[in-house]
Amino acid sequence: MIETTAATKSIGNAHSRTLSRFLWFSWVPLVLLPVLACWFRSRLEPWQFMWFLSIAIFFGCKWETWFRARVEGVSASVARSFGYLFLWPGMDAAAFLEATRPVAAPRAKEWLAAVLKTSCGAALIWIVARRIPAEHPLVIGWVGMLGLMLILHFGTFHLIALAWQAAEVNARPIMQAPASATSLSEFWGKRWNLGFRQLTHGLVFDPIRMRAGTAPALLAAFVASGIIHDFVISFPARGGYGLPTGYFLLQGIGVLFERSRVGRRLGIQSGLRGWLFVVVCAGLPAFWLFHPPFIRNVMLPFFAFVGAR
C-alpha cells in the first residue's frame, strides 16, 4: 500500500513537472478569447458586447487558474474539472478541485437567504425600476444594477455554492456579507467578490510582493483590477475611460492609509469608524466605477431588452 501511494505521488509530481513546461499555455485563452470578443464589437449592441467580453475574460481566467492548480500538483477528476470550468463562478481552483477536505452540508436558512436575495434582485429590476419615471435614467440604471448584483453575485452564485456544498465540494460563496465589513482591507480581501480577489491575488499581488514588497503589490493588484473593469465597462460604453481604474486606485490608497500610523490613530481599522471608512471609500465614489456612459449606453438598453422598462 505504501509503495502504491509513493508511486502515485511520483506519477503526480512527474505530471506536474510536465505541465509546468507549458505554463505559458495557461495564458493563451486569457489573451485570445478577449481578442476574439473584440472582433465582434462592431457587430453587437454595447450591452451584448459587454456580456460577450465579460464571458470571454471569465473563461480565460478559469482556464488559467485551473491549469496553474494542475501545475502545482492539485489532482482532479474530469467531472470535477468540468464543474470548476463551467459550473462554478469562483476562482479558487485548488479548494474546489481537491476532494479530500470535508465539507459541511448547507443549512436550510442559507438556502432561504440565497432565494430571498435572488427574489429581491428580481423585484428591483422588474418592479421597482419599471416604476421610476423615465426622466431619471441614472436612477433607473443604478436600481437595475443593484438588482442585477443581487440576482447574480449575491443570489444565484450563492445558490450554486450551496448546491456544490451539498455535493460535498468546497465551494465558498464569493460574497461574504460585504455590508458588515468594518475595514476596507476586510471588505476587499475577505468579503467582496472573492473570486476576483483570488484571481488578482494569485496573478498580480503574490508575484510582485515577492519582488517589490507588500505596498507596491497591493497597489498593482488594485490598478490591475481597475484596468480590467475599464476594459469591461468603459470600452463597451465607449466613454468614461479611466474612471474605473481611478476608483480601484483610490481603494488601494485607502487600504494603505488604513494600515498606516495615521489610520491606526484614527481607529479606522475596526468598529463603526472602520465601517464608515468603507462606506466613504468604497461606496460613495462608486459612480466612478459604474459611470454615466456605462449606465446610459450599456445598462439601460440591457434592462429594456429584459423587460425592465
HULIN-V409058 format. One record per residue. N is the residue number from 1. SS is DSSP state (H for helix, E for strand, - for the rest). PHI is phi in degrees with one decimal (* if undefined). NEAR is the number of other C-alpha atoms within 12 Angstrom. Layout:
n = {N | N}
ss = {SS | SS}
phi = {PHI | PHI}
near = {NEAR | NEAR}
//
This chain:
n = {1 | 2 | 3 | 4 | 5 | 6 | 7 | 8 | 9 | 10 | 11 | 12 | 13 | 14 | 15 | 16 | 17 | 18 | 19 | 20 | 21 | 22 | 23 | 24 | 25 | 26 | 27 | 28 | 29 | 30 | 31 | 32 | 33 | 34 | 35 | 36 | 37 | 38 | 39 | 40 | 41 | 42 | 43 | 44 | 45 | 46 | 47 | 48 | 49 | 50 | 51 | 52 | 53 | 54 | 55 | 56 | 57 | 58 | 59 | 60 | 61 | 62 | 63 | 64 | 65 | 66 | 67 | 68 | 69 | 70 | 71 | 72 | 73 | 74 | 75 | 76 | 77 | 78 | 79 | 80 | 81 | 82 | 83 | 84 | 85 | 86 | 87 | 88 | 89 | 90 | 91 | 92 | 93 | 94 | 95 | 96 | 97 | 98 | 99 | 100 | 101 | 102 | 103 | 104 | 105 | 106 | 107 | 108 | 109 | 110 | 111 | 112 | 113 | 114 | 115 | 116 | 117 | 118 | 119 | 120 | 121 | 122 | 123 | 124 | 125 | 126 | 127 | 128 | 129 | 130 | 131 | 132 | 133 | 134 | 135 | 136 | 137 | 138 | 139 | 140 | 141 | 142 | 143 | 144 | 145 | 146 | 147 | 148 | 149 | 150 | 151 | 152 | 153 | 154 | 155 | 156 | 157 | 158 | 159 | 160 | 161 | 162 | 163 | 164 | 165 | 166 | 167 | 168 | 169 | 170 | 171 | 172 | 173 | 174 | 175 | 176 | 177 | 178 | 179 | 180 | 181 | 182 | 183 | 184 | 185 | 186 | 187 | 188 | 189 | 190 | 191 | 192 | 193 | 194 | 195 | 196 | 197 | 198 | 199 | 200 | 201 | 202 | 203 | 204 | 205 | 206 | 207 | 208 | 209 | 210 | 211 | 212 | 213 | 214 | 215 | 216 | 217 | 218 | 219 | 220 | 221 | 222 | 223 | 224 | 225 | 226 | 227 | 228 | 229 | 230 | 231 | 232 | 233 | 234 | 235 | 236 | 237 | 238 | 239 | 240 | 241 | 242 | 243 | 244 | 245 | 246 | 247 | 248 | 249 | 250 | 251 | 252 | 253 | 254 | 255 | 256 | 257 | 258 | 259 | 260 | 261 | 262 | 263 | 264 | 265 | 266 | 267 | 268 | 269 | 270 | 271 | 272 | 273 | 274 | 275 | 276 | 277 | 278 | 279 | 280 | 281 | 282 | 283 | 284 | 285 | 286 | 287 | 288 | 289 | 290 | 291 | 292 | 293 | 294 | 295 | 296 | 297 | 298 | 299 | 300 | 301 | 302 | 303 | 304 | 305 | 306 | 307 | 308 | 309}
ss = {- | H | H | H | H | H | H | H | H | H | H | H | H | H | H | H | H | H | H | H | - | - | H | H | H | H | H | H | H | H | H | H | H | H | H | H | H | H | H | - | H | H | H | - | - | H | H | H | H | H | H | H | H | H | H | H | H | H | H | H | H | H | H | H | H | H | H | H | H | H | H | - | - | - | - | - | - | H | H | H | H | H | H | H | H | H | - | - | - | - | - | - | H | H | H | H | H | - | - | - | - | - | - | - | - | - | - | H | H | H | H | H | H | H | H | H | H | H | H | H | H | H | H | H | H | H | H | H | H | H | H | - | - | - | - | - | H | H | H | H | H | H | H | H | H | H | H | H | H | H | H | H | H | H | H | H | H | H | H | H | H | H | H | H | H | H | - | - | - | - | - | - | - | - | - | - | - | H | H | H | - | - | - | H | H | H | H | H | H | H | H | - | - | H | H | H | H | H | H | H | H | H | H | H | H | H | H | H | H | H | H | H | - | H | H | H | H | H | H | H | H | H | H | H | H | H | H | H | H | H | H | H | H | H | H | H | H | - | - | - | - | - | H | H | H | H | H | H | H | H | H | H | H | H | H | H | H | H | H | - | H | H | H | H | H | H | - | - | - | - | H | H | H | H | H | H | H | H | H | H | H | H | H | H | - | H | H | H | H | - | - | H | H | H | H | H | H | H | H | H | H | H | H | H | H | - | - | - | -}
phi = {* | -64.8 | -64.9 | -63.7 | -62.4 | -63.0 | -65.5 | -63.2 | -62.7 | -63.7 | -64.2 | -63.1 | -65.0 | -65.0 | -64.5 | -64.7 | -64.1 | -65.6 | -65.7 | -62.8 | -67.5 | -112.9 | -60.7 | -58.8 | -66.9 | -65.6 | -90.3 | -59.2 | -62.4 | -66.8 | -92.3 | -72.6 | -63.4 | -63.4 | -62.2 | -62.3 | -62.2 | -64.5 | -63.8 | -94.2 | -55.6 | -73.4 | -96.3 | -121.0 | -66.8 | -52.6 | -69.7 | -66.8 | -65.0 | -59.4 | -67.1 | -61.6 | -67.2 | -61.0 | -66.0 | -61.6 | -65.3 | -58.7 | -71.2 | -63.1 | -69.4 | -60.9 | -63.8 | -62.7 | -69.0 | -65.2 | -63.5 | -64.9 | -63.0 | -66.2 | -62.7 | -78.8 | 96.6 | -77.0 | -94.0 | -159.2 | -74.0 | -61.8 | -64.2 | -66.1 | -64.4 | -61.3 | -61.5 | -65.9 | -71.7 | -122.3 | -128.2 | -148.0 | -80.8 | -73.4 | -121.7 | -89.5 | -62.8 | -60.4 | -64.8 | -71.5 | -76.5 | -68.6 | -104.7 | -97.5 | -82.5 | -70.1 | -124.2 | -74.2 | -68.6 | -65.7 | -88.2 | -59.8 | -67.0 | -70.2 | -60.5 | -63.0 | -62.2 | -65.0 | -66.2 | -64.0 | -64.5 | -63.3 | -66.0 | -63.6 | -62.9 | -63.6 | -65.4 | -63.2 | -76.4 | -98.6 | -121.6 | -67.7 | -60.7 | -70.5 | -96.6 | -80.3 | -55.5 | -63.3 | -76.0 | -122.2 | -63.6 | -67.0 | -64.6 | -58.3 | -62.9 | -68.2 | -63.4 | -64.2 | -66.1 | -61.3 | -63.3 | -64.5 | -64.9 | -65.6 | -66.7 | -86.3 | -65.9 | -92.1 | -99.9 | -61.8 | -64.0 | -67.6 | -62.0 | -64.0 | -60.9 | -65.6 | -63.2 | -68.1 | -62.9 | -63.2 | -91.8 | 65.3 | -111.1 | -78.1 | -119.6 | -84.5 | -52.6 | -76.2 | -107.5 | -122.4 | 47.8 | -61.9 | -66.8 | -94.9 | -64.3 | -111.6 | -157.9 | -67.5 | -62.0 | -65.8 | -58.8 | -82.5 | -91.5 | -130.5 | -127.0 | -98.4 | 42.1 | -62.1 | -60.8 | -70.8 | -62.7 | -62.0 | -66.9 | -67.7 | -65.1 | -76.7 | -92.2 | -119.5 | -62.2 | -59.9 | -61.1 | -74.8 | -60.1 | -68.8 | -104.4 | -124.3 | 107.5 | -70.5 | -61.5 | -60.8 | -65.2 | -65.3 | -63.0 | -63.3 | -64.5 | -69.2 | -64.4 | -60.8 | -60.5 | -63.6 | -63.5 | -63.1 | -67.1 | -60.6 | -63.6 | -85.9 | -100.8 | -75.4 | -63.1 | -65.6 | -76.8 | 58.1 | 179.7 | 74.2 | -59.5 | 94.3 | -65.9 | -60.7 | -63.9 | -62.5 | -62.4 | -73.4 | -62.6 | -60.6 | -64.4 | -61.9 | -63.6 | -62.6 | -64.5 | -63.8 | -64.2 | -59.0 | -87.4 | -75.2 | -61.9 | -64.8 | -60.8 | -65.9 | -66.0 | -76.1 | 70.7 | -99.0 | -96.0 | -166.4 | 69.2 | -63.8 | -61.9 | -64.3 | -63.3 | -64.3 | -64.2 | -61.9 | -61.1 | -67.2 | -81.4 | -93.7 | -87.6 | -63.0 | -83.1 | -62.1 | -68.0 | -67.9 | -73.1 | -103.1 | -76.6 | -53.4 | -58.8 | -68.2 | -61.7 | -72.4 | -89.8 | -116.0 | -74.3 | -62.7 | -62.7 | -65.6 | -65.2 | -63.6 | -63.8 | -88.3 | 84.3 | -85.3 | -127.8}
near = {7 | 8 | 9 | 10 | 11 | 12 | 13 | 16 | 17 | 15 | 16 | 21 | 20 | 18 | 20 | 23 | 18 | 17 | 23 | 20 | 16 | 18 | 22 | 17 | 21 | 27 | 24 | 22 | 26 | 28 | 23 | 20 | 25 | 30 | 20 | 20 | 32 | 28 | 16 | 21 | 24 | 16 | 13 | 18 | 23 | 32 | 34 | 27 | 33 | 35 | 28 | 28 | 37 | 28 | 24 | 28 | 32 | 31 | 32 | 31 | 39 | 39 | 34 | 33 | 41 | 42 | 38 | 33 | 30 | 31 | 29 | 23 | 27 | 29 | 30 | 27 | 15 | 12 | 16 | 28 | 29 | 18 | 27 | 37 | 28 | 21 | 23 | 37 | 38 | 40 | 41 | 37 | 41 | 32 | 30 | 42 | 36 | 26 | 24 | 15 | 15 | 16 | 22 | 17 | 20 | 27 | 15 | 14 | 13 | 23 | 26 | 18 | 23 | 33 | 25 | 21 | 30 | 29 | 24 | 27 | 30 | 32 | 23 | 31 | 37 | 27 | 21 | 24 | 33 | 26 | 20 | 22 | 14 | 17 | 10 | 18 | 28 | 26 | 28 | 34 | 39 | 30 | 32 | 40 | 34 | 29 | 32 | 32 | 27 | 31 | 30 | 29 | 35 | 39 | 34 | 34 | 34 | 37 | 37 | 35 | 37 | 33 | 29 | 30 | 28 | 22 | 20 | 24 | 34 | 34 | 42 | 35 | 39 | 35 | 36 | 26 | 25 | 28 | 23 | 23 | 30 | 28 | 39 | 40 | 33 | 32 | 35 | 38 | 31 | 27 | 29 | 29 | 32 | 31 | 34 | 35 | 31 | 32 | 35 | 34 | 30 | 28 | 27 | 27 | 30 | 23 | 19 | 21 | 20 | 15 | 13 | 16 | 15 | 22 | 24 | 24 | 27 | 38 | 33 | 31 | 37 | 38 | 29 | 30 | 37 | 32 | 26 | 32 | 35 | 34 | 34 | 40 | 40 | 36 | 33 | 35 | 32 | 27 | 26 | 29 | 28 | 27 | 31 | 36 | 34 | 31 | 34 | 36 | 31 | 33 | 41 | 35 | 28 | 33 | 34 | 27 | 27 | 31 | 26 | 17 | 13 | 14 | 22 | 18 | 15 | 19 | 22 | 33 | 31 | 25 | 18 | 17 | 22 | 33 | 27 | 25 | 31 | 36 | 25 | 19 | 31 | 36 | 23 | 17 | 22 | 25 | 25 | 32 | 37 | 40 | 35 | 30 | 30 | 38 | 35 | 31 | 31 | 36 | 42 | 35 | 26 | 28 | 32 | 23 | 16 | 18 | 16 | 30 | 25}
//
